[in-house]
Amino acid sequence: MKYIEKSVDDDVAYLIPISDLHIGDKSFSKSGRKKLNGYINWVKERDNAFVFLGGDIFNVAGRQTLTSPFDSSSDEYELAIDLFEPIKDKIIGAIEGNHEFRMIDEFGYSPTSLLCKHFNIVYARWSAIIRFKVGKRKDSNNRYRENYFVYYHHLTGGGRRTGSKINKLEDLRDIVEGMDVYIGGHTHQLSAHPKEIYYPSMQGKSVERRRIWFVNSGSYYDWGDNYSEQKMYSPPKLGSPRIRFDGKKHDVHISFDDLSELEEIEKELKLMNKNL
């Protein structure tokens, strides 16, 4: 587990958790790449937007895996570098997924670790706590109005039903307490579930209420003609959640905008304004 801090002077910060690309697999196809490029371009154009890589970036297919090496590309590492090069300075860090673990378990070699070294980003191995300091105070160089804590783990196991996927996310709270957002990958589902809890105030004799989020970080792996169809997994919505941290009040907002479409809309609006 690694502890990472990110300071954002703006009144708003964004985190895009990206996982389960399975680069190299034929099911990381044109639709998945288009979706991913929409997020990458969106992040690239905003100083207050950042990415964390949540595992299964690579496919790492073998003779004993569900996906065949004969259906995979041999240049997945080079493709990952090409895809993330435009936002290499916006990637906070990365963790391993079960697909990368195949390589670690068999050969003691981690493509995720090499990717992190290449981009000079934090290699958190299995999980990471990320502290976002948002909304810099004008009267101080080192103080921020709001602090948010995120815990990210790729997850293991799971089931077909939505409830089992939520249960796996809630298990993360047994590892580390006090997070605003718990994020997991692996399930290929794209979802967010809030939970209201009470906690004793550190400022006085009172009990306060706050909201925590459990987030599945989605995937870019197309359904059909692969093991997801064979094993009767439901077709997922491709993409990632967009997590917004407010710097003026303690508030987390999560949306599932199609940023590839949003990017095209924004380009059209800019062109229209330019021609006015």
Phi, psi and omega in degrees: 000131177246145176255125184233137175246141176226120179261132180233115184291332183296168178282353180218142173231148179237141172236127174249104176279121183245124179214170171055049172284320185057049179301132183110330177284145180297337181279352164274083193255195183301320182293319177294319180293320178298317179298314181297317180298328176297318178292316181299315179295323179296315179294318182302326185273000184232123181292337185259016181244138185221163183235144168233134182267118192256026174098158185056036171293321179259158181271316177052062180277146178221181183290339183252013182257165180297323177265136185277143175294340180283347175256013184239157178270148180271357184250032185295326179294314179297322179293321178299318178298315180297320183293318187262357179305319182297338182236027184302330179276357181253000180270120183286319182177189183207152173236167179278154170244178180293333178289318176293330180298333177304316181289321179295316183293324184274321188232357183068030186234133182240111175294332178295317178299317179295321178298318179295319177296320180299317182267356181059050178241168185287126172264107186266358179064263188263330181200163182214142167257125181243124176257120175260121174257115191235141176081077184293132178287137182290335183269006182209142180279338188238011181246141181233148185290324184229145175235135180232145180238132182235136173242128184236125176222144182290339183077165176222159176063216180119187180209180182282328186283149181301320182299321180293327178290321176293319179301320178298319178296315181294337176297336180298332180291341175285343181269313182219132184259160170087014180277152171276326182222132172248126184239137175224152175251216169076321187278346183068007179268153179242107184200162176215134183229119179276157176216129180268131180227159174251147177213151180287137180287140176277350184265344183185186183274076181206166177242131182245161183242139176214165183252135172241155185240142172242119192236127168269128191273006171078191180202175178232028186255110183296143178274145172112140179058036178205189185293337179295324175285317181301318184270008176066033174282145181286147180295126181270160169279125182285149175127192181227157172285154172249113184258123184250126178251120181279136180264357180256334176213158183281098185208129176249129178236133183237130180226166182233049179297144172278096188289338175293321177285322180298322179298317180295321179296316180296322177297318179295319179295320178296320179294320179296316179295325180293327183274351179289000000 
